[in-house]
Amino acid sequence: MSHKVYFISGIDTEVGKTYATGYLAKQYLEAGQSVITQKLIQTGNEAYSEDILKHREIMGVPLFEEDHQKITMPEIFSYPASPHLSAKLDQRPINFNKIEKATQQLVEKFELVLLEGAGGLMVPLTDDLLTIDYIQQYEFPVILVTSGRLGSINHTLLSLEALKSRNINLHAIAYNLNDESEDQTISIETQRYLKEHVQKQFPTSLWFDVPKI
């Protein structure tokens, strides 16, 4: 399939996945590719996905017809928690069929779909299904968002180990420069260490620096 879906996951919550997704979409757009973003499951919102609105703002484009039709945000839950809990609190199950159909519709129309998950790879979507299970099921290549904050080496290596153990393709690391440690020494060393590790362990993977806003 010439059309590609990249799954955007993070090493943790609040690592800048939404900003990185919007930024990468903008880069692909400026390189002349037809690209759209989708939110796998949005929590903490009511009518619209705030993450999708943020993507469009960063991309510098108005909302797509697919946004108005909610194809880019097929499942929205009101409570700001992991999807498995939000779905329980809203008292309705996640409709995975609806999500899959939405992704398929986008794939048919756009060259690239950046599918943003909720939190990290091990975030539960249901009591029996983790985000990484979903990624593996559809064989999506992953763009992993990390940063220079203290602790991110550990979180990044754990995430990379998880991908490797499942034979999931790491397409790229998106290194978010908006989420650095206040200690410059830590930030610089984190970036150096991770870059070297990825080059050694995942030689075909790309490295994107996501610049400061």
Short mmCIF file of the C-alpha atoms (twelve columns), coordinates in Angstrom:
data_MODEL
# 
_entry.id   MODEL 
# 
loop_
_atom_site.group_PDB 
_atom_site.id 
_atom_site.type_symbol 
_atom_site.label_atom_id 
_atom_site.label_alt_id 
_atom_site.label_comp_id 
_atom_site.label_asym_id 
_atom_site.label_seq_id 
_atom_site.Cartn_x 
_atom_site.Cartn_y 
_atom_site.Cartn_z 
_atom_site.pdbx_PDB_model_num 
ATOM 1   C CA . MET A 1   0.000   0.000  0.000  1 
ATOM 2   C CA . SER A 2   1.561   3.266  -1.113 1 
ATOM 3   C CA . HIS A 3   -0.564  5.091  1.426  1 
ATOM 4   C CA . LYS A 4   1.041   5.083  4.854  1 
ATOM 5   C CA . VAL A 5   -0.214  5.311  8.389  1 
ATOM 6   C CA . TYR A 6   2.344   6.247  11.018 1 
ATOM 7   C CA . PHE A 7   1.332   5.745  14.645 1 
ATOM 8   C CA . ILE A 8   2.541   8.538  16.932 1 
ATOM 9   C CA . SER A 9   3.181   7.406  20.477 1 
ATOM 10  C CA . GLY A 10  5.064   8.987  23.363 1 
ATOM 11  C CA . ILE A 11  7.390   7.767  26.089 1 
ATOM 12  C CA . ASP A 12  4.918   9.152  28.628 1 
ATOM 13  C CA . THR A 13  1.960   11.458 28.952 1 
ATOM 14  C CA . GLU A 14  2.603   15.204 28.435 1 
ATOM 15  C CA . VAL A 15  5.778   14.649 26.398 1 
ATOM 16  C CA . GLY A 16  4.498   16.793 23.518 1 
ATOM 17  C CA . LYS A 17  2.917   14.186 21.235 1 
ATOM 18  C CA . THR A 18  0.231   16.551 19.973 1 
ATOM 19  C CA . TYR A 19  2.700   19.309 19.146 1 
ATOM 20  C CA . ALA A 20  5.074   16.816 17.486 1 
ATOM 21  C CA . THR A 21  2.217   15.354 15.414 1 
ATOM 22  C CA . GLY A 22  1.149   18.800 14.210 1 
ATOM 23  C CA . TYR A 23  4.749   19.795 13.485 1 
ATOM 24  C CA . LEU A 24  5.488   16.638 11.467 1 
ATOM 25  C CA . ALA A 25  2.239   17.028 9.522  1 
ATOM 26  C CA . LYS A 26  3.296   20.581 8.668  1 
ATOM 27  C CA . GLN A 27  6.701   19.337 7.447  1 
ATOM 28  C CA . TYR A 28  5.102   16.692 5.209  1 
ATOM 29  C CA . LEU A 29  2.625   19.291 3.926  1 
ATOM 30  C CA . GLU A 30  5.431   21.715 3.065  1 
ATOM 31  C CA . ALA A 31  7.257   18.872 1.291  1 
ATOM 32  C CA . GLY A 32  4.239   18.589 -1.009 1 
ATOM 33  C CA . GLN A 33  2.627   15.483 0.474  1 
ATOM 34  C CA . SER A 34  -1.073  15.158 1.138  1 
ATOM 35  C CA . VAL A 35  -1.254  14.514 4.859  1 
ATOM 36  C CA . ILE A 36  -3.896  14.418 7.588  1 
ATOM 37  C CA . THR A 37  -3.798  13.578 11.284 1 
ATOM 38  C CA . GLN A 38  -6.212  11.368 13.200 1 
ATOM 39  C CA . LYS A 39  -6.693  10.929 16.934 1 
ATOM 40  C CA . LEU A 40  -7.077  7.254  17.833 1 
ATOM 41  C CA . ILE A 41  -9.186  7.978  20.931 1 
ATOM 42  C CA . GLN A 42  -9.649  11.436 22.434 1 
ATOM 43  C CA . THR A 43  -10.326 11.713 26.141 1 
ATOM 44  C CA . GLY A 44  -11.124 14.780 28.222 1 
ATOM 45  C CA . ASN A 45  -13.194 16.449 25.487 1 
ATOM 46  C CA . GLU A 46  -16.874 16.652 24.559 1 
ATOM 47  C CA . ALA A 47  -17.796 17.596 20.979 1 
ATOM 48  C CA . TYR A 48  -14.407 18.070 19.314 1 
ATOM 49  C CA . SER A 49  -10.903 16.716 19.759 1 
ATOM 50  C CA . GLU A 50  -8.726  19.544 21.076 1 
ATOM 51  C CA . ASP A 51  -5.676  17.656 19.820 1 
ATOM 52  C CA . ILE A 52  -6.957  17.688 16.229 1 
ATOM 53  C CA . LEU A 53  -7.732  21.428 16.497 1 
ATOM 54  C CA . LYS A 54  -4.172  21.940 17.770 1 
ATOM 55  C CA . HIS A 55  -2.746  19.942 14.829 1 
ATOM 56  C CA . ARG A 56  -4.556  22.190 12.327 1 
ATOM 57  C CA . GLU A 57  -3.386  25.320 14.126 1 
ATOM 58  C CA . ILE A 58  0.255   24.132 13.970 1 
ATOM 59  C CA . MET A 59  -0.147  23.038 10.342 1 
ATOM 60  C CA . GLY A 60  -1.563  26.479 9.553  1 
ATOM 61  C CA . VAL A 61  -4.619  25.075 7.776  1 
ATOM 62  C CA . PRO A 62  -8.369  25.354 8.368  1 
ATOM 63  C CA . LEU A 63  -10.316 22.316 9.545  1 
ATOM 64  C CA . PHE A 64  -10.683 19.605 6.915  1 
ATOM 65  C CA . GLU A 65  -14.075 18.340 5.815  1 
ATOM 66  C CA . GLU A 66  -13.011 15.083 7.549  1 
ATOM 67  C CA . ASP A 67  -12.658 17.027 10.830 1 
ATOM 68  C CA . HIS A 68  -16.212 18.396 10.563 1 
ATOM 69  C CA . GLN A 69  -17.437 14.868 9.824  1 
ATOM 70  C CA . LYS A 70  -15.503 13.594 12.893 1 
ATOM 71  C CA . ILE A 71  -13.614 11.052 10.770 1 
ATOM 72  C CA . THR A 72  -10.349 12.338 12.271 1 
ATOM 73  C CA . MET A 73  -11.795 12.050 15.782 1 
ATOM 74  C CA . PRO A 74  -14.061 9.000  15.669 1 
ATOM 75  C CA . GLU A 75  -14.142 8.338  19.414 1 
ATOM 76  C CA . ILE A 76  -14.314 11.128 22.020 1 
ATOM 77  C CA . PHE A 77  -14.778 10.524 25.754 1 
ATOM 78  C CA . SER A 78  -15.342 13.233 28.329 1 
ATOM 79  C CA . TYR A 79  -13.147 12.201 31.260 1 
ATOM 80  C CA . PRO A 80  -9.415  13.126 31.003 1 
ATOM 81  C CA . ALA A 81  -7.962  9.677  31.732 1 
ATOM 82  C CA . SER A 82  -6.676  6.640  29.881 1 
ATOM 83  C CA . PRO A 83  -9.183  5.365  27.277 1 
ATOM 84  C CA . HIS A 84  -10.139 2.239  29.237 1 
ATOM 85  C CA . LEU A 85  -11.210 4.352  32.235 1 
ATOM 86  C CA . SER A 86  -12.827 7.169  30.212 1 
ATOM 87  C CA . ALA A 87  -14.947 4.628  28.334 1 
ATOM 88  C CA . LYS A 88  -16.066 3.045  31.630 1 
ATOM 89  C CA . LEU A 89  -16.968 6.431  33.135 1 
ATOM 90  C CA . ASP A 90  -18.911 7.484  30.012 1 
ATOM 91  C CA . GLN A 91  -20.584 4.063  30.156 1 
ATOM 92  C CA . ARG A 92  -20.062 3.140  26.528 1 
ATOM 93  C CA . PRO A 93  -17.478 0.839  24.962 1 
ATOM 94  C CA . ILE A 94  -14.878 2.062  22.484 1 
ATOM 95  C CA . ASN A 95  -16.089 1.351  18.958 1 
ATOM 96  C CA . PHE A 96  -12.933 -0.041 17.335 1 
ATOM 97  C CA . ASN A 97  -14.776 -0.810 14.136 1 
ATOM 98  C CA . LYS A 98  -15.620 2.889  13.785 1 
ATOM 99  C CA . ILE A 99  -11.970 3.858  14.403 1 
ATOM 100 C CA . GLU A 100 -10.667 1.369  11.844 1 
ATOM 101 C CA . LYS A 101 -13.191 2.519  9.211  1 
ATOM 102 C CA . ALA A 102 -12.201 6.142  9.848  1 
ATOM 103 C CA . THR A 103 -8.497  5.361  9.367  1 
ATOM 104 C CA . GLN A 104 -9.331  3.464  6.164  1 
ATOM 105 C CA . GLN A 105 -11.343 6.421  4.809  1 
ATOM 106 C CA . LEU A 106 -8.412  8.748  5.456  1 
ATOM 107 C CA . VAL A 107 -5.926  6.322  3.892  1 
ATOM 108 C CA . GLU A 108 -8.016  6.222  0.718  1 
ATOM 109 C CA . LYS A 109 -7.906  10.001 0.351  1 
ATOM 110 C CA . PHE A 110 -4.500  11.057 1.739  1 
ATOM 111 C CA . GLU A 111 -0.940  9.898  1.073  1 
ATOM 112 C CA . LEU A 112 -0.061  10.033 4.761  1 
ATOM 113 C CA . VAL A 113 -2.065  9.596  7.949  1 
ATOM 114 C CA . LEU A 114 -0.439  10.468 11.276 1 
ATOM 115 C CA . LEU A 115 -2.427  8.554  13.877 1 
ATOM 116 C CA . GLU A 116 -1.880  9.977  17.356 1 
ATOM 117 C CA . GLY A 117 -2.415  7.638  20.304 1 
ATOM 118 C CA . ALA A 118 -3.205  8.509  23.912 1 
ATOM 119 C CA . GLY A 119 -0.148  8.582  26.195 1 
ATOM 120 C CA . GLY A 120 2.464   5.841  25.837 1 
ATOM 121 C CA . LEU A 121 2.677   2.383  24.276 1 
ATOM 122 C CA . MET A 122 1.365   0.513  27.309 1 
ATOM 123 C CA . VAL A 123 -1.707  2.676  27.866 1 
ATOM 124 C CA . PRO A 124 -4.757  0.386  28.155 1 
ATOM 125 C CA . LEU A 125 -7.496  0.952  25.576 1 
ATOM 126 C CA . THR A 126 -9.663  -1.687 27.284 1 
ATOM 127 C CA . ASP A 127 -9.018  -4.061 30.188 1 
ATOM 128 C CA . ASP A 128 -7.674  -6.576 27.666 1 
ATOM 129 C CA . LEU A 129 -6.103  -4.401 24.967 1 
ATOM 130 C CA . LEU A 130 -3.023  -2.183 25.233 1 
ATOM 131 C CA . THR A 131 -2.114  0.525  22.736 1 
ATOM 132 C CA . ILE A 132 0.894   -1.549 21.636 1 
ATOM 133 C CA . ASP A 133 -1.455  -4.496 20.913 1 
ATOM 134 C CA . TYR A 134 -3.462  -2.263 18.585 1 
ATOM 135 C CA . ILE A 135 -0.296  -1.026 16.834 1 
ATOM 136 C CA . GLN A 136 0.924   -4.591 16.394 1 
ATOM 137 C CA . GLN A 137 -2.433  -5.788 15.096 1 
ATOM 138 C CA . TYR A 138 -2.366  -3.247 12.240 1 
ATOM 139 C CA . GLU A 139 1.425   -3.343 11.761 1 
ATOM 140 C CA . PHE A 140 1.709   0.438  11.973 1 
ATOM 141 C CA . PRO A 141 5.254   1.844  11.904 1 
ATOM 142 C CA . VAL A 142 5.787   3.989  15.012 1 
ATOM 143 C CA . ILE A 143 7.068   7.531  15.459 1 
ATOM 144 C CA . LEU A 144 8.072   7.739  19.125 1 
ATOM 145 C CA . VAL A 145 8.051   11.157 20.799 1 
ATOM 146 C CA . THR A 146 10.691  11.703 23.468 1 
ATOM 147 C CA . SER A 147 12.518  14.640 25.019 1 
ATOM 148 C CA . GLY A 148 15.432  15.812 27.143 1 
ATOM 149 C CA . ARG A 149 13.696  15.830 30.505 1 
ATOM 150 C CA . LEU A 150 15.237  13.926 33.399 1 
ATOM 151 C CA . GLY A 151 14.067  10.300 33.293 1 
ATOM 152 C CA . SER A 152 13.401  10.222 29.577 1 
ATOM 153 C CA . ILE A 153 16.395  7.978  28.802 1 
ATOM 154 C CA . ASN A 154 14.819  5.253  30.944 1 
ATOM 155 C CA . HIS A 155 11.318  5.798  29.499 1 
ATOM 156 C CA . THR A 156 12.644  5.873  25.936 1 
ATOM 157 C CA . LEU A 157 14.711  2.694  26.302 1 
ATOM 158 C CA . LEU A 158 11.756  0.867  27.874 1 
ATOM 159 C CA . SER A 159 9.541   1.962  24.958 1 
ATOM 160 C CA . LEU A 160 12.157  0.878  22.416 1 
ATOM 161 C CA . GLU A 161 12.528  -2.513 24.132 1 
ATOM 162 C CA . ALA A 162 8.751   -2.963 23.957 1 
ATOM 163 C CA . LEU A 163 8.716   -2.178 20.215 1 
ATOM 164 C CA . LYS A 164 11.645  -4.513 19.570 1 
ATOM 165 C CA . SER A 165 10.082  -7.391 21.521 1 
ATOM 166 C CA . ARG A 166 6.940   -7.104 19.364 1 
ATOM 167 C CA . ASN A 167 8.882   -6.687 16.084 1 
ATOM 168 C CA . ILE A 168 7.207   -3.311 15.534 1 
ATOM 169 C CA . ASN A 169 8.947   -1.012 13.076 1 
ATOM 170 C CA . LEU A 170 10.354  2.167  14.648 1 
ATOM 171 C CA . HIS A 171 10.002  4.624  11.761 1 
ATOM 172 C CA . ALA A 172 11.433  7.579  13.665 1 
ATOM 173 C CA . ILE A 173 12.181  9.288  16.932 1 
ATOM 174 C CA . ALA A 174 10.656  12.751 17.292 1 
ATOM 175 C CA . TYR A 175 12.783  14.559 19.851 1 
ATOM 176 C CA . ASN A 176 10.727  17.357 21.395 1 
ATOM 177 C CA . LEU A 177 12.949  20.322 22.236 1 
ATOM 178 C CA . ASN A 178 10.018  21.988 24.039 1 
ATOM 179 C CA . ASP A 179 10.277  19.478 26.857 1 
ATOM 180 C CA . GLU A 180 13.896  19.826 27.940 1 
ATOM 181 C CA . SER A 181 15.280  19.570 31.440 1 
ATOM 182 C CA . GLU A 182 15.953  22.926 33.093 1 
ATOM 183 C CA . ASP A 183 19.471  21.583 33.511 1 
ATOM 184 C CA . GLN A 184 21.190  22.102 30.152 1 
ATOM 185 C CA . THR A 185 23.833  19.468 30.968 1 
ATOM 186 C CA . ILE A 186 21.125  16.808 31.341 1 
ATOM 187 C CA . SER A 187 19.350  17.885 28.147 1 
ATOM 188 C CA . ILE A 188 22.483  17.808 26.001 1 
ATOM 189 C CA . GLU A 189 23.607  14.424 27.349 1 
ATOM 190 C CA . THR A 190 20.121  12.902 26.989 1 
ATOM 191 C CA . GLN A 191 19.966  13.889 23.332 1 
ATOM 192 C CA . ARG A 192 23.491  12.626 22.636 1 
ATOM 193 C CA . TYR A 193 22.911  9.317  24.411 1 
ATOM 194 C CA . LEU A 194 19.548  8.602  22.776 1 
ATOM 195 C CA . LYS A 195 20.750  9.565  19.305 1 
ATOM 196 C CA . GLU A 196 23.695  7.206  19.611 1 
ATOM 197 C CA . HIS A 197 21.551  4.398  21.020 1 
ATOM 198 C CA . VAL A 198 18.999  4.685  18.206 1 
ATOM 199 C CA . GLN A 199 21.725  4.769  15.529 1 
ATOM 200 C CA . LYS A 200 23.216  1.563  16.942 1 
ATOM 201 C CA . GLN A 201 20.046  -0.371 17.737 1 
ATOM 202 C CA . PHE A 202 17.669  0.969  15.048 1 
ATOM 203 C CA . PRO A 203 19.977  1.976  12.175 1 
ATOM 204 C CA . THR A 204 17.154  2.411  9.636  1 
ATOM 205 C CA . SER A 205 15.093  4.715  11.876 1 
ATOM 206 C CA . LEU A 206 14.950  8.473  11.323 1 
ATOM 207 C CA . TRP A 207 15.545  11.205 13.895 1 
ATOM 208 C CA . PHE A 208 13.427  14.376 13.863 1 
ATOM 209 C CA . ASP A 209 14.144  17.351 16.109 1 
ATOM 210 C CA . VAL A 210 10.869  19.077 16.965 1 
ATOM 211 C CA . PRO A 211 11.923  22.725 17.444 1 
ATOM 212 C CA . LYS A 212 10.855  25.019 20.234 1 
ATOM 213 C CA . ILE A 213 7.564   26.795 19.667 1 
# 
